[in-house]
């Protein structure tokens, strides 16, 4: 019989999600920002351009859920541009604060949602490109406008069910 530890599963899922997010940001978002004379945020909001990285993550997560996945992932921030990205649970909020206090660590916990127990992990989501910083600092809906490269902008929350 093969067994897995919830943390190992969450870490593996995060590795795939983070890699997809980074490749998208580097290969699409940054290149678009470089070819457009307008600011990165305006270039990305123009019709015909791909969705922003946060929206892309949301779309992918919703697609996974529609296919019946038992796990769940979402992007959260203490300074969300979109209110949908604000922490929704005490665990998410505690995890995001933990990342700020311990920037080189991940946050692991368990929580109950909808009568089901989950292993919940929160991983730092950093500003990896100038386009990330520029977009967040210039967006009129951004509650924070002093991000720098490498700053933690939020977290990727991964939930793995502990009960099937």
N, C-alpha and C positions, 0 to 999 in steps of 0.2 A: 504494500500500500504506500502510495506517495502522499506525503503531507507537506504543507507549506506553512510558514509563519506569516501572519497578516502583514507585519512590517516589511518582510521581503517582497510580498506581492505588491504592496503600496509603493515601495521603492522602485520596483520594476516598471509598474505602470507610469510612475512619475518620470522615469528615464525616457520612456517613449514619448510622453506628452511634451516634456521639456525639449527633447531633440527636435520634434516636429515644430514646436513654437520657435526655436532658435533658427532652424533652417528657413522657415517662412519669413522671419524677420530679416535675416541676412540676405536671402536670395530675392525676396519680393519687396518688402517694405523699404529697406535701405536703398536698393537700386532705384525704386520709383522716386524716392526723395532726392536722389542724386541727379536724375534726369529732368525733374520738374524744377522750374525756376521759382515757383511759389513755395511757401513753407511746406514742410513734410505733412503736417496735419491737414492743410488745405488740399494738397495734392492727393492725399489718400481719401479725402471725403468727396472728391470730384466723381461724378458719374463715370462709370467705365473702369474705375480702379478697384482692385480687390478689397475685401473687407479688412478692417483694422485687426491687429493680432488678437485683441481681447474678444472681438466678435467672432473671429475664426475659431478660437478655442471654444466659445459657447456653441457655435454651430456643430463642431465636431462632437462635443459632449452630448448635445441633444440627439445627434445621429446615432451615437453609441447606445443611448438610452432607448431610442425607438427600436433598436434591434434586440432589446431584451437583456442588455448587460446587467450583471449583478452589482458591479462596482459603479462608482459615480465620481466625476471630477468637475471642478469649477474654479474659476479665477475669482479671488476676493481681494479687496484693498480697504485699508482704513481711510483712504482718500480716493474713493471711486469717482470717475468721471460720469459713469452711468450708475444710477442708484441700484440697479440689479446686481452690481458687483460688490455691494457693501456686505459685511459679515451678517449672516442670518442666525447663527447659533452662538451660544456662549463659547463653545469649543473653537469655532472659527475666529472669534474675536481674541480669545486667549492665545491662539496659535499665531495670529498676526503680530500681536504685541511681543510674544516670545521671540519671533524672528528679528524684530527690531532690537531687542535686548541682547540677543545671541545671534548675530548675523551670519555666523559660519555653521549654524546648526539647523536641523529640521525639528519640527514639533510633532510629537506622537501622543495620541490619546484614544480613549474609547468614548462613545456617546450612543445614546438611544434616540432614534428618530422614527416616528410613526410606528412605535411598538417593536422596532427591530434594532438590534445592537450592531454597531459599526466600529471598526478600527479606523480612526481618522488621522491622516497625516497632512501637515501643512509645510510646504516647501517654499523657500524664498523665490520670488519672481523679481529679477533685477533688471535695471535699465542697461541693456547690453549694447545698444547702439545710439549714436547721436539722434537718430530719428525718433527713438523712444522718448528721450529726454525732451526734445523739441516739441513733440506732439503733446505730451502731458503738461509741460510748462506753459504752452501757448493756448491750450484749449480753454474757451471761455467758461466751460462747466467744471474745470478742474479746481478742487478745493486746495490743492497744493501746487505751487509754481516754482519750486526751488530744487527740483531733482537734478542730480548730476549722474554721469556715467557710473555704473556700479552700485548705485543706491538700490535698496529694496523698495519696490513700488507696491508690492502686495505679496500675495502667496497663491500657489496652486494647491487647492484642497483635494485630496484623494480619499475616498471612502471605500472600504472593503467590508462587506458584510461578515459578521462573526457567526451568524446563524443562517442556515439555508432551509 
